Amino acid sequence: MRQALRTEIIKMCNKKIESKGDAVGVSFYAFFANKNDRPELLMEVATWWIKKHQLDHFEKAHKIKDMIERNI
C-alpha cells in the first residue's frame, strides 16, 4: 500500500480513537467519503484489508493503526 494512503489511514484511526475512545472499530470504508470518488484507492485498501489480511468488516482502530505502522 502506498505511503500516502498509510499516512491517511493512521490519521483517520487517530481521529476516531480520539473522538470515540480506545474501543472504536473502523471499516475500510471509514477512510473514504460517502461517494466513490477515488475507486482505485478504495480497491487498494479493500485488497489489503480483505484479500491480504482477511480482516472482518469492522476491526479495532488500534489494530489497523498498528498493522499500518508496522507495514504489515
Backbone as a printed PyTorch tensor [residue, N CA C, xyz], in Angstrom:
tensor([[[  0.8530,  -1.1710,   0.0000],
         [  0.0000,   0.0000,   0.0000],
         [  0.9010,   1.2380,   0.0000]],

        [[  0.5350,   2.2120,  -0.8070],
         [  1.3520,   3.4260,  -0.9200],
         [  1.3980,   4.2090,   0.3930]],

        [[  2.5220,   4.8890,   0.6150],
         [  2.7650,   5.5940,   1.8690],
         [  1.7250,   6.6810,   2.1430]],

        [[  1.3190,   7.4200,   1.1500],
         [  0.3320,   8.4800,   1.3590],
         [ -0.9720,   7.9090,   1.9150]],

        [[ -1.3500,   6.7480,   1.4340],
         [ -2.5650,   6.1020,   1.9150],
         [ -2.3750,   5.5970,   3.3400]],

        [[ -1.2050,   5.0520,   3.6400],
         [ -0.9000,   4.6050,   5.0000],
         [ -1.0010,   5.7740,   5.9860]],

        [[ -0.4430,   6.9090,   5.5880],
         [ -0.4800,   8.1020,   6.4320],
         [ -1.9180,   8.5480,   6.6770]],

        [[ -2.7330,   8.5220,   5.6480],
         [ -4.1390,   8.9080,   5.7580],
         [ -4.9030,   7.9660,   6.6940]],

        [[ -4.6260,   6.6840,   6.6020],
         [ -5.3030,   5.6960,   7.4570],
         [ -4.9180,   5.9030,   8.9200]],

        [[ -3.6380,   6.1200,   9.1900],
         [ -3.1910,   6.3670,  10.5640],
         [ -3.8540,   7.6220,  11.1230]],

        [[ -3.9130,   8.6680,  10.3150],
         [ -4.5410,   9.9170,  10.7340],
         [ -6.0180,   9.6920,  11.0770]],

        [[ -6.7270,   8.9450,  10.2370],
         [ -8.1390,   8.6730,  10.4700],
         [ -8.3370,   7.8040,  11.7210]],

        [[ -7.4960,   6.8020,  11.9070],
         [ -7.5920,   5.9600,  13.1040],
         [ -7.3740,   6.8060,  14.3570]],

        [[ -6.3680,   7.6830,  14.3330],
         [ -6.1260,   8.5610,  15.4780],
         [ -7.3330,   9.4360,  15.7670]],

        [[ -7.9380,   9.9770,  14.7260],
         [ -9.1140,  10.8360,  14.8760],
         [-10.2800,  10.0590,  15.4950]],

        [[-10.5200,   8.8470,  15.0000],
         [-11.6130,   8.0150,  15.5240],
         [-11.3680,   7.6470,  16.9940]],

        [[-10.1280,   7.2640,  17.3150],
         [ -9.7790,   6.8820,  18.6860],
         [ -9.9620,   8.0840,  19.6140]],

        [[ -9.4990,   9.2440,  19.1650],
         [ -9.6070,  10.4530,  19.9770],
         [-11.0630,  10.8470,  20.2330]],

        [[-11.9040,  10.7010,  19.2190],
         [-13.2920,  11.1480,  19.3730],
         [-14.2150,  10.1090,  19.9920]],

        [[-13.9160,   8.8200,  19.8140],
         [-14.8550,   7.7830,  20.2640],
         [-14.2680,   6.8190,  21.2890]],

        [[-12.9850,   6.9340,  21.5800],
         [-12.3780,   6.0850,  22.6030],
         [-11.5860,   4.9210,  22.0370]],

        [[-10.8860,   4.2470,  22.9330],
         [ -9.9550,   3.1740,  22.5600],
         [-10.6150,   1.9560,  21.9280]],

        [[-11.8720,   1.7350,  22.1940],
         [-12.5420,   0.5270,  21.6990],
         [-13.2070,   0.7260,  20.3390]],

        [[-13.0320,   1.8750,  19.7290],
         [-13.7210,   2.1670,  18.4740],
         [-13.2650,   1.2200,  17.3530]],

        [[-14.2350,   0.8140,  16.5600],
         [-13.9500,  -0.0210,  15.4020],
         [-14.0400,   0.8050,  14.1280]],

        [[-13.3650,   0.3460,  13.0980],
         [-13.4100,   1.0040,  11.7920],
         [-13.5720,  -0.0520,  10.7060]],

        [[-14.1040,   0.3810,   9.5900],
         [-14.1550,  -0.4430,   8.3970],
         [-13.2990,   0.2590,   7.3550]],

        [[-12.9280,  -0.4310,   6.3060],
         [-12.0770,   0.2220,   5.3130],
         [-12.8130,   1.3510,   4.6100]],

        [[-14.1300,   1.3600,   4.6830],
         [-14.9070,   2.4670,   4.1150],
         [-14.7150,   3.7640,   4.9000]],

        [[-14.2830,   3.6670,   6.1560],
         [-14.1190,   4.8530,   7.0020],
         [-13.0790,   5.8260,   6.4590]],

        [[-12.2320,   5.3650,   5.5810],
         [-11.1440,   6.1890,   5.0780],
         [-11.5190,   6.9490,   3.8070]],

        [[-12.7900,   6.8790,   3.4390],
         [-13.2450,   7.4880,   2.1980],
         [-14.5310,   8.2630,   2.4130]],

        [[-14.7790,   9.2260,   1.5360],
         [-16.0390,   9.9740,   1.5630],
         [-17.1770,   9.0280,   1.1910]],

        [[-18.3860,   9.4470,   1.4380],
         [-19.5410,   8.6090,   1.1270],
         [-19.7270,   8.3680,  -0.3630]],

        [[-19.1190,   9.1970,  -1.1970],
         [-19.2040,   8.9530,  -2.6330],
         [-17.9310,   8.2630,  -3.1100]],

        [[-18.0380,   7.5130,  -4.1260],
         [-16.9210,   6.7270,  -4.6410],
         [-16.1010,   7.5590,  -5.6440]],

        [[-15.3750,   8.5620,  -5.1100],
         [-14.6220,   9.4560,  -5.9850],
         [-13.1550,   9.0390,  -6.1460]],

        [[-12.7220,   8.0150,  -5.4220],
         [-11.3530,   7.5090,  -5.5540],
         [-11.3730,   5.9810,  -5.5950]],

        [[-11.9690,   5.4040,  -6.6320],
         [-12.1570,   3.9490,  -6.6650],
         [-10.8520,   3.1570,  -6.6280]],

        [[ -9.7890,   3.6650,  -7.2240],
         [ -8.5230,   2.9250,  -7.2180],
         [ -7.9370,   2.8380,  -5.8080]],

        [[ -8.0870,   3.8990,  -5.0190],
         [ -7.6030,   3.8520,  -3.6360],
         [ -8.4940,   2.9700,  -2.7720]],

        [[ -9.7870,   3.0350,  -3.0010],
         [-10.7160,   2.1670,  -2.2810],
         [-10.3780,   0.6980,  -2.5240]],

        [[-10.1000,   0.3590,  -3.7630],
         [ -9.7500,  -1.0330,  -4.0930],
         [ -8.4070,  -1.4260,  -3.4870]],

        [[ -7.4830,  -0.4830,  -3.4100],
         [ -6.1770,  -0.7660,  -2.8050],
         [ -6.3410,  -1.1140,  -1.3200]],

        [[ -7.1470,  -0.3280,  -0.6110],
         [ -7.3920,  -0.6080,   0.8060],
         [ -8.2090,  -1.8890,   0.9640]],

        [[ -9.2190,  -2.0720,   0.1410],
         [-10.0480,  -3.2780,   0.2240],
         [ -9.2150,  -4.5360,  -0.0270]],

        [[ -8.3100,  -4.4720,  -0.9740],
         [ -7.4390,  -5.6200,  -1.2550],
         [ -6.5500,  -5.9240,  -0.0600]],

        [[ -5.9590,  -4.8890,   0.5180],
         [ -5.1110,  -5.0660,   1.7020],
         [ -5.9350,  -5.6390,   2.8520]],

        [[ -7.1240,  -5.0960,   3.0830],
         [ -7.9790,  -5.4450,   4.2200],
         [ -8.5760,  -6.8430,   4.0680]],

        [[ -9.1640,  -7.1060,   2.9080],
         [ -9.9370,  -8.3440,   2.7210],
         [ -9.0890,  -9.4810,   2.1620]],

        [[ -8.4270,  -9.2200,   1.0740],
         [ -7.7120, -10.2930,   0.3820],
         [ -6.4030, -10.6620,   1.0840]],

        [[ -5.6050,  -9.6570,   1.4200],
         [ -4.2900,  -9.9340,   2.0070],
         [ -4.3940, -10.3930,   3.4610]],

        [[ -5.2210,  -9.7020,   4.2620],
         [ -5.2450,  -9.9830,   5.7010],
         [ -6.5130, -10.6820,   6.1820]],

        [[ -7.5130, -10.8180,   5.3350],
         [ -8.7640, -11.4860,   5.6690],
         [ -9.3690, -10.9610,   6.9700]],

        [[ -9.3930,  -9.6280,   7.0860],
         [ -9.9400,  -8.9890,   8.2760],
         [-11.4590,  -8.9590,   8.2000]],

        [[-12.0920,  -8.8610,   9.3630],
         [-13.5390,  -8.7000,   9.4280],
         [-13.9140,  -7.3210,   8.9040]],

        [[-15.2080,  -7.1320,   8.6430],
         [-15.6630,  -5.8410,   8.1200],
         [-15.2750,  -4.7080,   9.0720]],

        [[-15.5110,  -4.8850,  10.3680],
         [-15.1070,  -3.9020,  11.3730],
         [-13.9740,  -4.4870,  12.1990]],

        [[-12.9400,  -3.6830,  12.3950],
         [-11.8000,  -4.0390,  13.2400],
         [-11.5080,  -2.8610,  14.1560]],

        [[-10.8320,  -3.1240,  15.2350],
         [-10.4560,  -2.0610,  16.1550],
         [ -9.4850,  -1.1110,  15.4550]],

        [[ -9.7020,   0.1760,  15.6480],
         [ -8.8370,   1.1900,  15.0290],
         [ -7.3890,   1.0110,  15.4770]],

        [[ -7.2000,   0.6470,  16.7560],
         [ -5.8330,   0.4230,  17.2540],
         [ -5.1360,  -0.7000,  16.4770]],

        [[ -5.8530,  -1.7510,  16.1780],
         [ -5.2890,  -2.8900,  15.4490],
         [ -4.8570,  -2.4660,  14.0470]],

        [[ -5.7280,  -1.7380,  13.3520],
         [ -5.4120,  -1.3040,  11.9860],
         [ -4.2300,  -0.3390,  12.0050]],

        [[ -4.2540,   0.5880,  12.9240],
         [ -3.1510,   1.5560,  13.0430],
         [ -1.8280,   0.8300,  13.2830]],

        [[ -1.8370,  -0.1260,  14.1840],
         [ -0.6250,  -0.8970,  14.4870],
         [ -0.1300,  -1.6660,  13.2570]],

        [[ -1.0400,  -2.2870,  12.5390],
         [ -0.6500,  -3.0370,  11.3360],
         [ -0.0360,  -2.1100,  10.2950]],

        [[ -0.6310,  -0.9450,  10.1160],
         [ -0.1320,   0.0130,   9.1240],
         [  1.2450,   0.5260,   9.5670]],

        [[  1.3880,   0.8630,  10.8370],
         [  2.6640,   1.3770,  11.3330],
         [  3.7780,   0.3420,  11.2330]],

        [[  3.4350,  -0.9240,  11.4000],
         [  4.4350,  -1.9910,  11.2860],
         [  4.6310,  -2.4610,   9.8500]],

        [[  3.8950,  -1.8320,   8.9250],
         [  3.9950,  -2.1240,   7.4950],
         [  3.6920,  -3.5850,   7.1840]],

        [[  2.6400,  -4.0670,   7.8210],
         [  2.2210,  -5.4690,   7.6210],
         [  1.3620,  -5.5350,   6.3640]]])
